Amino acid sequence: MAELESLDPNTPMFAQFKEKTGPIVLANTFVVPKERTEAFLSLFRRQAEFMKTQPGFVSLRMHRGTAGSRLLMNVAVWDSTEALATAFGSPEFQRMAAEFPDDIVSYPHIFEQIDV
């Protein structure tokens, strides 16, 4: 299973699930060894197809870092933290998540849109 790390140690993703809010954006940055990129994307596509069927799912986009970067970033919009937490905690999602190799690091964080 990929290693989960927090971008902000004061608010790890699982703590963010406790705040009932929405709509939300999940930004998840992955550090993927170059030789595993295609295998990672194949697994991620399966996981994404499952998430797209879950209540509260709005949209999802994957982005690749430029200039030979090892980073991939998923940006997913959900109706609420509750909907995301339910999908994330489902046995099917957890089985798929366990398939990711241990040398992949994931930095998930939940955001709300603000006006600027």
N, CA, C and O atoms as a printed pandas DataFrame, in Angstrom:
     atom_number atom_name residue_name chain_id  residue_number  x_coord  y_coord  z_coord
0              1         N          MET        A               1    0.844   -1.180    0.000
1              2        CA          MET        A               1    0.000    0.000    0.000
2              3         C          MET        A               1    0.888    1.242    0.000
3              4         O          MET        A               1    1.934    1.274    0.649
4              5         N          ALA        A               2    0.457    2.255   -0.733
5              6        CA          ALA        A               2    1.199    3.515   -0.762
6              7         C          ALA        A               2    1.277    4.105    0.642
7              8         O          ALA        A               2    0.378    3.920    1.462
8              9         N          GLU        A               3    2.346    4.800    0.894
9             10        CA          GLU        A               3    2.526    5.463    2.185
10            11         C          GLU        A               3    1.770    6.794    2.166
11            12         O          GLU        A               3    1.949    7.595    1.249
12            13         N          LEU        A               4    0.929    7.031    3.174
13            14        CA          LEU        A               4    0.194    8.295    3.283
14            15         C          LEU        A               4    0.957    9.259    4.178
15            16         O          LEU        A               4    1.332    8.913    5.299
16            17         N          GLU        A               5    1.184   10.460    3.683
17            18        CA          GLU        A               5    1.848   11.516    4.441
18            19         C          GLU        A               5    0.940   12.736    4.452
19            20         O          GLU        A               5    0.048   12.855    3.612
20            21         N          SER        A               6    1.159   13.640    5.392
21            22        CA          SER        A               6    0.364   14.861    5.488
22            23         C          SER        A               6    1.162   16.063    5.002
23            24         O          SER        A               6    2.315   16.251    5.391
24            25         N          LEU        A               7    0.544   16.873    4.150
25            26        CA          LEU        A               7    1.160   18.137    3.762
26            27         C          LEU        A               7    1.204   19.081    4.951
27            28         O          LEU        A               7    2.171   19.820    5.138
28            29         N          ASP        A               8    0.147   19.050    5.752
29            30        CA          ASP        A               8    0.057   19.885    6.953
30            31         C          ASP        A               8   -0.092   18.950    8.153
31            32         O          ASP        A               8   -1.183   18.428    8.383
32            33         N          PRO        A               9    0.969   18.725    8.918
33            34        CA          PRO        A               9    0.904   17.792   10.051
34            35         C          PRO        A               9   -0.164   18.147   11.083
35            36         O          PRO        A               9   -0.602   17.282   11.843
36            37         N          ASN        A              10   -0.589   19.417   11.116
37            38        CA          ASN        A              10   -1.628   19.824   12.062
38            39         C          ASN        A              10   -3.029   19.389   11.636
39            40         O          ASN        A              10   -3.943   19.338   12.459
40            41         N          THR        A              11   -3.196   19.077   10.351
41            42        CA          THR        A              11   -4.513   18.673    9.851
42            43         C          THR        A              11   -4.392   17.529    8.846
43            44         O          THR        A              11   -4.582   17.731    7.647
44            45         N          PRO        A              12   -4.077   16.329    9.337
45            46        CA          PRO        A              12   -4.009   15.189    8.415
46            47         C          PRO        A              12   -5.392   14.903    7.820
47            48         O          PRO        A              12   -6.414   15.300    8.378
48            49         N          MET        A              13   -5.406   14.214    6.689
49            50        CA          MET        A              13   -6.653   13.979    5.972
50            51         C          MET        A              13   -7.706   13.318    6.851
51            52         O          MET        A              13   -8.871   13.713    6.800
52            53         N          PHE        A              14   -7.336   12.331    7.651
53            54        CA          PHE        A              14   -8.340   11.644    8.457
54            55         C          PHE        A              14   -8.962   12.579    9.491
55            56         O          PHE        A              14  -10.130   12.411    9.842
56            57         N          ALA        A              15   -8.215   13.550    9.980
57            58        CA          ALA        A              15   -8.788   14.562   10.871
58            59         C          ALA        A              15   -9.729   15.469   10.085
59            60         O          ALA        A              15  -10.747   15.916   10.615
60            61         N          GLN        A              16   -9.398   15.741    8.837
61            62        CA          GLN        A              16  -10.250   16.585    8.007
62            63         C          GLN        A              16  -11.604   15.928    7.733
63            64         O          GLN        A              16  -12.601   16.624    7.547
64            65         N          PHE        A              17  -11.644   14.603    7.708
65            66        CA          PHE        A              17  -12.911   13.902    7.492
66            67         C          PHE        A              17  -13.932   14.241    8.582
67            68         O          PHE        A              17  -15.136   14.147    8.345
68            69         N          LYS        A              18  -13.475   14.629    9.753
69            70        CA          LYS        A              18  -14.379   14.913   10.877
70            71         C          LYS        A              18  -15.141   16.221   10.699
71            72         O          LYS        A              18  -16.202   16.409   11.295
72            73         N          GLU        A              19  -14.604   17.126    9.879
73            74        CA          GLU        A              19  -15.289   18.397    9.647
74            75         C          GLU        A              19  -16.329   18.200    8.555
75            76         O          GLU        A              19  -15.991   17.857    7.422
76            77         N          LYS        A              20  -17.572   18.413    8.892
77            78        CA          LYS        A              20  -18.673   18.223    7.943
78            79         C          LYS        A              20  -18.817   19.488    7.116
79            80         O          LYS        A              20  -19.358   20.490    7.584
80            81         N          THR        A              21  -18.338   19.436    5.902
81            82        CA          THR        A              21  -18.364   20.607    5.037
82            83         C          THR        A              21  -18.443   20.164    3.584
83            84         O          THR        A              21  -18.260   18.987    3.273
84            85         N          GLY        A              22  -18.710   21.089    2.719
85            86        CA          GLY        A              22  -18.744   20.789    1.300
86            87         C          GLY        A              22  -19.326   21.970    0.539
87            88         O          GLY        A              22  -19.958   22.840    1.138
88            89         N          PRO        A              23  -19.125   22.012   -0.747
89            90        CA          PRO        A              23  -18.337   21.058   -1.519
90            91         C          PRO        A              23  -16.853   21.176   -1.176
91            92         O          PRO        A              23  -16.394   22.195   -0.660
92            93         N          ILE        A              24  -16.128   20.119   -1.475
93            94        CA          ILE        A              24  -14.700   20.073   -1.159
94            95         C          ILE        A              24  -13.895   19.621   -2.375
95            96         O          ILE        A              24  -14.428   19.045   -3.323
96            97         N          VAL        A              25  -12.602   19.901   -2.314
97            98        CA          VAL        A              25  -11.651   19.432   -3.323
98            99         C          VAL        A              25  -10.609   18.601   -2.594
99           100         O          VAL        A              25  -10.018   19.047   -1.610
100          101         N          LEU        A              26  -10.392   17.400   -3.084
101          102        CA          LEU        A              26   -9.294   16.565   -2.601
102          103         C          LEU        A              26   -8.141   16.733   -3.581
103          104         O          LEU        A              26   -8.263   16.381   -4.754
104          105         N          ALA        A              27   -7.031   17.265   -3.106
105          106        CA          ALA        A              27   -5.813   17.347   -3.914
106          107         C          ALA        A              27   -4.860   16.309   -3.348
107          108         O          ALA        A              27   -4.470   16.383   -2.183
108          109         N          ASN        A              28   -4.491   15.356   -4.165
109          110        CA          ASN        A              28   -3.639   14.263   -3.710
110          111         C          ASN        A              28   -2.421   14.194   -4.622
111          112         O          ASN        A              28   -2.526   13.833   -5.794
112          113         N          THR        A              29   -1.275   14.541   -4.071
113          114        CA          THR        A              29   -0.023   14.497   -4.818
114          115         C          THR        A              29    0.682   13.188   -4.521
115          116         O          THR        A              29    0.849   12.808   -3.362
116          117         N          PHE        A              30    1.093   12.500   -5.577
117          118        CA          PHE        A              30    1.776   11.220   -5.460
118          119         C          PHE        A              30    3.216   11.362   -5.938
119          120         O          PHE        A              30    3.478   12.006   -6.954
120          121         N          VAL        A              31    4.136   10.766   -5.211
121          122        CA          VAL        A              31    5.518   10.650   -5.655
122          123         C          VAL        A              31    5.666    9.218   -6.138
123          124         O          VAL        A              31    5.567    8.269   -5.360
124          125         N          VAL        A              32    5.908    9.077   -7.447
125          126        CA          VAL        A              32    5.905    7.755   -8.087
126          127         C          VAL        A              32    7.244    7.527   -8.783
127          128         O          VAL        A              32    7.647    8.337   -9.618
128          129         N          PRO        A              33    7.935    6.442   -8.455
129          130        CA          PRO        A              33    9.172    6.139   -9.190
130          131         C          PRO        A              33    8.876    6.042  -10.689
131          132         O          PRO        A              33    7.868    5.468  -11.099
132          133         N          LYS        A              34    9.768    6.610  -11.491
133          134        CA          LYS        A              34    9.563    6.668  -12.949
134          135         C          LYS        A              34    9.170    5.316  -13.547
135          136         O          LYS        A              34    8.277    5.242  -14.392
136          137         N          GLU        A              35    9.837    4.252  -13.107
137          138        CA          GLU        A              35    9.577    2.934  -13.689
138          139         C          GLU        A              35    8.212    2.376  -13.285
139          140         O          GLU        A              35    7.784    1.358  -13.829
140          141         N          ARG        A              36    7.536    3.007  -12.361
141          142        CA          ARG        A              36    6.219    2.539  -11.909
142          143         C          ARG        A              36    5.060    3.412  -12.402
143          144         O          ARG        A              36    3.902    3.134  -12.089
144          145         N          THR        A              37    5.358    4.448  -13.161
145          146        CA          THR        A              37    4.324    5.406  -13.543
146          147         C          THR        A              37    3.166    4.746  -14.279
147          148         O          THR        A              37    2.012    4.950  -13.902
148          149         N          GLU        A              38    3.434    3.974  -15.301
149          150        CA          GLU        A              38    2.343    3.374  -16.081
150          151         C          GLU        A              38    1.542    2.372  -15.260
151          152         O          GLU        A              38    0.317    2.327  -15.371
152          153         N          ALA        A              39    2.208    1.571  -14.443
153          154        CA          ALA        A              39    1.497    0.622  -13.576
154          155         C          ALA        A              39    0.651    1.372  -12.559
155          156         O          ALA        A              39   -0.481    0.975  -12.284
156          157         N          PHE        A              40    1.188    2.453  -11.995
157          158        CA          PHE        A              40    0.433    3.269  -11.053
158          159         C          PHE        A              40   -0.822    3.827  -11.719
159          160         O          PHE        A              40   -1.915    3.749  -11.158
160          161         N          LEU        A              41   -0.660    4.392  -12.924
161          162        CA          LEU        A              41   -1.805    4.985  -13.609
162          163         C          LEU        A              41   -2.864    3.937  -13.941
163          164         O          LEU        A              41   -4.058    4.234  -13.887
164          165         N          SER        A              42   -2.460    2.750  -14.275
165          166        CA          SER        A              42   -3.414    1.676  -14.541
166          167         C          SER        A              42   -4.246    1.360  -13.293
167          168         O          SER        A              42   -5.469    1.244  -13.371
168          169         N          LEU        A              43   -3.577    1.223  -12.147
169          170        CA          LEU        A              43   -4.293    0.991  -10.891
170          171         C          LEU        A              43   -5.171    2.186  -10.537
171          172         O          LEU        A              43   -6.304    2.016  -10.086
172          173         N          PHE        A              44   -4.654    3.384  -10.739
173          174        CA          PHE        A              44   -5.409    4.579  -10.390
174          175         C          PHE        A              44   -6.679    4.684  -11.232
175          176         O          PHE        A              44   -7.729    5.078  -10.725
176          177         N          ARG        A              45   -6.587    4.334  -12.509
177          178        CA          ARG        A              45   -7.768    4.392  -13.383
178          179         C          ARG        A              45   -8.875    3.471  -12.872
179          180         O          ARG        A              45  -10.050    3.839  -12.895
180          181         N          ARG        A              46   -8.506    2.280  -12.412
181          182        CA          ARG        A              46   -9.491    1.359  -11.824
182          183         C          ARG        A              46  -10.130    1.983  -10.595
183          184         O          ARG        A              46  -11.347    1.929  -10.420
184          185         N          GLN        A              47   -9.309    2.567   -9.754
185          186        CA          GLN        A              47   -9.794    3.209   -8.536
186          187         C          GLN        A              47  -10.711    4.391   -8.892
187          188         O          GLN        A              47  -11.747    4.588   -8.256
188          189         N          ALA        A              48  -10.333    5.160   -9.891
189          190        CA          ALA        A              48  -11.124    6.321  -10.308
190          191         C          ALA        A              48  -12.486    5.883  -10.838
191          192         O          ALA        A              48  -13.492    6.531  -10.550
192          193         N          GLU        A              49  -12.536    4.810  -11.599
193          194        CA          GLU        A              49  -13.818    4.319  -12.114
194          195         C          GLU        A              49  -14.750    3.951  -10.972
195          196         O          GLU        A              49  -15.951    4.209  -11.050
196          197         N          PHE        A              50  -14.221    3.354   -9.916
197          198        CA          PHE        A              50  -15.028    3.040   -8.746
198          199         C          PHE        A              50  -15.520    4.327   -8.094
199          200         O          PHE        A              50  -16.709    4.452   -7.801
200          201         N          MET        A              51  -14.621    5.290   -7.860
201          202        CA          MET        A              51  -14.993    6.531   -7.180
202          203         C          MET        A              51  -16.064    7.294   -7.951
203          204         O          MET        A              51  -16.938    7.916   -7.347
204          205         N          LYS        A              52  -16.005    7.252   -9.265
205          206        CA          LYS        A              52  -16.986    7.964  -10.087
206          207         C          LYS        A              52  -18.407    7.447   -9.874
207          208         O          LYS        A              52  -19.368    8.158  -10.171
208          209         N          THR        A              53  -18.554    6.252   -9.377
209          210        CA          THR        A              53  -19.887    5.676   -9.141
210          211         C          THR        A              53  -20.411    5.963   -7.736
211          212         O          THR        A              53  -21.545    5.609   -7.414
212          213         N          GLN        A              54  -19.599    6.599   -6.902
213          214        CA          GLN        A              54  -19.975    6.796   -5.503
214          215         C          GLN        A              54  -20.829    8.057   -5.313
215          216         O          GLN        A              54  -20.614    9.070   -5.978
216          217         N          PRO        A              55  -21.809    7.977   -4.385
217          218        CA          PRO        A              55  -22.635    9.158   -4.095
218          219         C          PRO        A              55  -21.766   10.334   -3.643
219          220         O          PRO        A              55  -20.858   10.175   -2.827
220          221         N          GLY        A              56  -22.059   11.502   -4.184
221          222        CA          GLY        A              56  -21.329   12.707   -3.801
222          223         C          GLY        A              56  -20.142   13.030   -4.675
223          224         O          GLY        A              56  -19.566   14.112   -4.557
224          225         N          PHE        A              57  -19.756   12.107   -5.562
225          226        CA          PHE        A              57  -18.642   12.368   -6.478
226          227         C          PHE        A              57  -19.070   13.406   -7.512
227          228         O          PHE        A              57  -20.180   13.334   -8.040
228          229         N          VAL        A              58  -18.195   14.373   -7.804
229          230        CA          VAL        A              58  -18.491   15.402   -8.804
230          231         C          VAL        A              58  -17.562   15.283  -10.012
231          232         O          VAL        A              58  -18.033   15.168  -11.143
232          233         N          SER        A              59  -16.239   15.311   -9.781
233          234        CA          SER        A              59  -15.301   15.272  -10.907
234          235         C          SER        A              59  -13.920   14.853  -10.424
235          236         O          SER        A              59  -13.634   14.836   -9.227
236          237         N          LEU        A              60  -13.072   14.517  -11.395
237          238        CA          LEU        A              60  -11.719   14.067  -11.083
238          239         C          LEU        A              60  -10.807   14.378  -12.263
239          240         O          LEU        A              60  -11.194   14.208  -13.419
240          241         N          ARG        A              61   -9.604   14.833  -11.967
241          242        CA          ARG        A              61   -8.574   15.084  -12.985
242          243         C          ARG        A              61   -7.228   14.651  -12.429
243          244         O          ARG        A              61   -6.939   14.857  -11.251
244          245         N          MET        A              62   -6.414   14.055  -13.275
245          246        CA          MET        A              62   -5.049   13.687  -12.908
246          247         C          MET        A              62   -4.109   14.604  -13.677
247          248         O          MET        A              62   -4.341   14.914  -14.845
248          249         N          HIS        A              63   -3.049   15.033  -13.009
249          250        CA          HIS        A              63   -2.057   15.930  -13.605
250          251         C          HIS        A              63   -0.671   15.332  -13.396
251          252         O          HIS        A              63   -0.406   14.690  -12.380
252          253         N          ARG        A              64    0.215   15.551  -14.377
253          254        CA          ARG        A              64    1.592   15.062  -14.302
254          255         C          ARG        A              64    2.543   16.249  -14.207
255          256         O          ARG        A              64    2.390   17.240  -14.922
256          257         N          GLY        A              65    3.524   16.138  -13.319
257          258        CA          GLY        A              65    4.545   17.173  -13.215
258          259         C          GLY        A              65    5.332   17.285  -14.514
259          260         O          GLY        A              65    5.459   16.311  -15.256
260          261         N          THR        A              66    5.847   18.448  -14.781
261          262        CA          THR        A              66    6.599   18.679  -16.014
262          263         C          THR        A              66    8.092   18.449  -15.805
263          264         O          THR        A              66    8.559   18.249  -14.683
264          265         N          ALA        A              67    8.813   18.482  -16.895
265          266        CA          ALA        A              67   10.282   18.439  -16.905
266          267         C          ALA        A              67   10.840   17.182  -16.241
267          268         O          ALA        A              67   11.864   17.238  -15.560
268          269         N          GLY        A              68   10.171   16.055  -16.438
269          270        CA          GLY        A              68   10.676   14.794  -15.899
270          271         C          GLY        A              68   10.347   14.564  -14.436
271          272         O          GLY        A              68   10.934   13.685  -13.805
272          273         N          SER        A              69    9.426   15.332  -13.889
273          274        CA          SER        A              69    9.042   15.193  -12.493
274          275         C          SER        A              69    8.454   13.807  -12.213
275          276         O          SER        A              69    7.847   13.190  -13.088
276          277         N          ARG        A              70    8.643   13.335  -10.993
277          278        CA          ARG        A              70    8.047   12.062  -10.559
278          279         C          ARG        A              70    6.673   12.276   -9.921
279          280         O          ARG        A              70    6.076   11.328   -9.411
280          281         N          LEU        A              71    6.170   13.510   -9.947
281          282        CA          LEU        A              71    4.914   13.822   -9.273
282          283         C          LEU        A              71    3.703   13.684  -10.190
283          284         O          LEU        A              71    3.724   14.076  -11.357
284          285         N          LEU        A              72    2.651   13.113   -9.617
285          286        CA          LEU        A              72    1.335   13.076  -10.236
286          287         C          LEU        A              72    0.381   13.665   -9.208
287          288         O          LEU        A              72    0.541   13.436   -8.009
288          289         N          MET        A              73   -0.616   14.426   -9.673
289          290        CA          MET        A              73   -1.550   15.031   -8.729
290          291         C          MET        A              73   -2.978   14.820   -9.215
291          292         O          MET        A              73   -3.342   15.189  -10.332
292          293         N          ASN        A              74   -3.771   14.218   -8.341
293          294        CA          ASN        A              74   -5.187   14.028   -8.580
294          295         C          ASN        A              74   -5.940   15.170   -7.907
295          296         O          ASN        A              74   -5.675   15.495   -6.749
296          297         N          VAL        A              75   -6.869   15.772   -8.623
297          298        CA          VAL        A              75   -7.741   16.796   -8.058
298          299         C          VAL        A              75   -9.168   16.302   -8.259
299          300         O          VAL        A              75   -9.641   16.173   -9.388
300          301         N          ALA        A              76   -9.849   16.027   -7.145
301          302        CA          ALA        A              76  -11.205   15.486   -7.199
302          303         C          ALA        A              76  -12.147   16.387   -6.421
303          304         O          ALA        A              76  -11.814   16.861   -5.335
304          305         N          VAL        A              77  -13.322   16.619   -6.984
305          306        CA          VAL        A              77  -14.340   17.427   -6.331
306          307         C          VAL        A              77  -15.431   16.496   -5.817
307          308         O          VAL        A              77  -15.892   15.594   -6.516
308          309         N          TRP        A              78  -15.828   16.746   -4.568
309          310        CA          TRP        A              78  -16.876   15.958   -3.913
310          311         C          TRP        A              78  -17.898   16.912   -3.305
311          312         O          TRP        A              78  -17.583   18.060   -2.992
312          313         N          ASP        A              79  -19.128   16.420   -3.142
313          314        CA          ASP        A              79  -20.181   17.214   -2.503
314          315         C          ASP        A              79  -19.860   17.546   -1.058
315          316         O          ASP        A              79  -20.222   18.614   -0.565
316          317         N          SER        A              80  -19.170   16.615   -0.367
317          318        CA          SER        A              80  -18.934   16.807    1.066
318          319         C          SER        A              80  -17.800   15.916    1.552
319          320         O          SER        A              80  -17.408   14.955    0.890
320          321         N          THR        A              81  -17.284   16.262    2.725
321          322        CA          THR        A              81  -16.282   15.398    3.360
322          323         C          THR        A              81  -16.902   14.050    3.709
323          324         O          THR        A              81  -16.231   13.021    3.630
324          325         N          GLU        A              82  -18.174   14.046    4.095
325          326        CA          GLU        A              82  -18.838   12.780    4.432
326          327         C          GLU        A              82  -18.873   11.832    3.240
327          328         O          GLU        A              82  -18.597   10.641    3.384
328          329         N          ALA        A              83  -19.211   12.357    2.063
329          330        CA          ALA        A              83  -19.266   11.515    0.863
330          331         C          ALA        A              83  -17.883   10.947    0.541
331          332         O          ALA        A              83  -17.758    9.762    0.234
332          333         N          LEU        A              84  -16.857   11.777    0.607
333          334        CA          LEU        A              84  -15.497   11.308    0.345
334          335         C          LEU        A              84  -15.075   10.268    1.373
335          336         O          LEU        A              84  -14.526    9.227    1.012
336          337         N          ALA        A              85  -15.324   10.540    2.650
337          338        CA          ALA        A              85  -14.931    9.606    3.704
338          339         C          ALA        A              85  -15.621    8.258    3.540
339          340         O          ALA        A              85  -14.999    7.217    3.749
340          341         N          THR        A              86  -16.895    8.266    3.170
341          342        CA          THR        A              86  -17.631    7.017    2.967
342          343         C          THR        A              86  -17.029    6.218    1.819
343          344         O          THR        A              86  -16.816    5.012    1.943
344          345         N          ALA        A              87  -16.756    6.888    0.702
345          346        CA          ALA        A              87  -16.159    6.207   -0.449
346          347         C          ALA        A              87  -14.767    5.686   -0.112
347          348         O          ALA        A              87  -14.421    4.553   -0.447
348          349         N          PHE        A              88  -13.983    6.510    0.544
349          350        CA          PHE        A              88  -12.605    6.148    0.911
350          351         C          PHE        A              88  -12.585    4.953    1.866
351          352         O          PHE        A              88  -11.691    4.111    1.783
352          353         N          GLY        A              89  -13.551    4.874    2.757
353          354        CA          GLY        A              89  -13.595    3.803    3.743
354          355         C          GLY        A              89  -14.236    2.525    3.269
355          356         O          GLY        A              89  -14.256    1.539    4.006
356          357         N          SER        A              90  -14.766    2.510    2.052
357          358        CA          SER        A              90  -15.448    1.316    1.559
358          359         C          SER        A              90  -14.449    0.167    1.379
359          360         O          SER        A              90  -13.301    0.397    1.002
360          361         N          PRO        A              91  -14.881   -1.058    1.645
361          362        CA          PRO        A              91  -13.988   -2.212    1.492
362          363         C          PRO        A              91  -13.410   -2.334    0.071
363          364         O          PRO        A              91  -12.246   -2.701   -0.094
364          365         N          GLU        A              92  -14.216   -2.027   -0.945
365          366        CA          GLU        A              92  -13.726   -2.136   -2.321
366          367         C          GLU        A              92  -12.589   -1.149   -2.586
367          368         O          GLU        A              92  -11.574   -1.510   -3.182
368          369         N          PHE        A              93  -12.763    0.096   -2.143
369          370        CA          PHE        A              93  -11.707    1.089   -2.323
370          371         C          PHE        A              93  -10.457    0.673   -1.556
371          372         O          PHE        A              93   -9.350    0.779   -2.082
372          373         N          GLN        A              94  -10.614    0.211   -0.341
373          374        CA          GLN        A              94   -9.473   -0.202    0.475
374          375         C          GLN        A              94   -8.718   -1.373   -0.157
375          376         O          GLN        A              94   -7.490   -1.427   -0.084
376          377         N          ARG        A              95   -9.434   -2.301   -0.769
377          378        CA          ARG        A              95   -8.761   -3.413   -1.483
378          379         C          ARG        A              95   -7.904   -2.874   -2.629
379          380         O          ARG        A              95   -6.764   -3.301   -2.814
380          381         N          MET        A              96   -8.454   -1.944   -3.388
381          382        CA          MET        A              96   -7.694   -1.362   -4.501
382          383         C          MET        A              96   -6.510   -0.559   -3.984
383          384         O          MET        A              96   -5.419   -0.637   -4.551
384          385         N          ALA        A              97   -6.704    0.207   -2.923
385          386        CA          ALA        A              97   -5.614    1.014   -2.362
386          387         C          ALA        A              97   -4.459    0.130   -1.897
387          388         O          ALA        A              97   -3.297    0.523   -1.993
388          389         N          ALA        A              98   -4.776   -1.056   -1.395
389          390        CA          ALA        A              98   -3.741   -1.977   -0.913
390          391         C          ALA        A              98   -2.865   -2.507   -2.044
391          392         O          ALA        A              98   -1.777   -3.024   -1.788
392          393         N          GLU        A              99   -3.317   -2.389   -3.280
393          394        CA          GLU        A              99   -2.546   -2.872   -4.431
394          395         C          GLU        A              99   -1.401   -1.940   -4.828
395          396         O          GLU        A              99   -0.492   -2.355   -5.546
396          397         N          PHE        A             100   -1.434   -0.690   -4.369
397          398        CA          PHE        A             100   -0.366    0.238   -4.733
398          399         C          PHE        A             100    0.924   -0.160   -4.023
399          400         O          PHE        A             100    0.901   -0.489   -2.837
400          401         N          PRO        A             101    2.048   -0.133   -4.736
401          402        CA          PRO        A             101    3.334   -0.510   -4.137
402          403         C          PRO        A             101    3.729    0.405   -2.980
403          404         O          PRO        A             101    3.332    1.568   -2.923
404          405         N          ASP        A             102    4.515   -0.142   -2.067
405          406        CA          ASP        A             102    4.956    0.582   -0.876
406          407         C          ASP        A             102    5.877    1.759   -1.173
407          408         O          ASP        A             102    6.031    2.643   -0.330
408          409         N          ASP        A             103    6.493    1.789   -2.355
409          410        CA          ASP        A             103    7.432    2.875   -2.644
410          411         C          ASP        A             103    6.764    4.101   -3.268
411          412         O          ASP        A             103    7.448    5.002   -3.754
412          413         N          ILE        A             104    5.436    4.136   -3.255
413          414        CA          ILE        A             104    4.689    5.309   -3.700
414          415         C          ILE        A             104    4.255    6.076   -2.452
415          416         O          ILE        A             104    3.759    5.486   -1.492
416          417         N          VAL        A             105    4.447    7.391   -2.474
417          418        CA          VAL        A             105    4.059    8.228   -1.339
418          419         C          VAL        A             105    2.921    9.129   -1.804
419          420         O          VAL        A             105    2.980    9.728   -2.878
420          421         N          SER        A             106    1.884    9.212   -0.972
421          422        CA          SER        A             106    0.685    9.991   -1.271
422          423         C          SER        A             106    0.531   11.104   -0.241
423          424         O          SER        A             106    0.672   10.877    0.960
424          425         N          TYR        A             107    0.239   12.316   -0.727
425          426        CA          TYR        A             107    0.044   13.484    0.129
426          427         C          TYR        A             107   -1.363   14.045   -0.104
427          428         O          TYR        A             107   -1.513   15.036   -0.819
428          429         N          PRO        A             108   -2.397   13.430    0.486
429          430        CA          PRO        A             108   -3.762   13.920    0.278
430          431         C          PRO        A             108   -4.105   15.071    1.229
431          432         O          PRO        A             108   -3.665   15.099    2.379
432          433         N          HIS        A             109   -4.890   16.006    0.727
433          434        CA          HIS        A             109   -5.367   17.099    1.582
434          435         C          HIS        A             109   -6.695   17.592    1.026
435          436         O          HIS        A             109   -6.896   17.634   -0.188
436          437         N          ILE        A             110   -7.595   17.963    1.923
437          438        CA          ILE        A             110   -8.925   18.432    1.552
438          439         C          ILE        A             110   -8.962   19.955    1.644
439          440         O          ILE        A             110   -8.456   20.554    2.592
440          441         N          PHE        A             111   -9.576   20.561    0.629
441          442        CA          PHE        A             111   -9.675   22.016    0.544
442          443         C          PHE        A             111  -11.112   22.442    0.300
443          444         O          PHE        A             111  -11.913   21.687   -0.251
444          445         N          GLU        A             112  -11.430   23.668    0.720
445          446        CA          GLU        A             112  -12.687   24.332    0.360
446          447         C          GLU        A             112  -12.341   25.503   -0.549
447          448         O          GLU        A             112  -11.293   26.129   -0.397
448          449         N          GLN        A             113  -13.216   25.790   -1.479
449          450        CA          GLN        A             113  -13.011   26.949   -2.345
450          451         C          GLN        A             113  -13.277   28.215   -1.553
451          452         O          GLN        A             113  -14.191   28.263   -0.730
452          453         N          ILE        A             114  -12.474   29.237   -1.803
453          454        CA          ILE        A             114  -12.696   30.549   -1.183
454          455         C          ILE        A             114  -12.644   31.608   -2.283
455          456         O          ILE        A             114  -12.039   31.400   -3.335
456          457         N          ASP        A             115  -13.278   32.729   -2.027
457          458        CA          ASP        A             115  -13.252   33.837   -2.982
458          459         C          ASP        A             115  -11.985   34.658   -2.763
459          460         O          ASP        A             115  -11.562   34.875   -1.628
460          461         N          VAL        A             116  -11.392   35.107   -3.854
461          462        CA          VAL        A             116  -10.218   35.977   -3.774
462          463         C          VAL        A             116  -10.412   37.190   -4.665
463          464         O          VAL        A             116   -9.532   38.048   -4.739
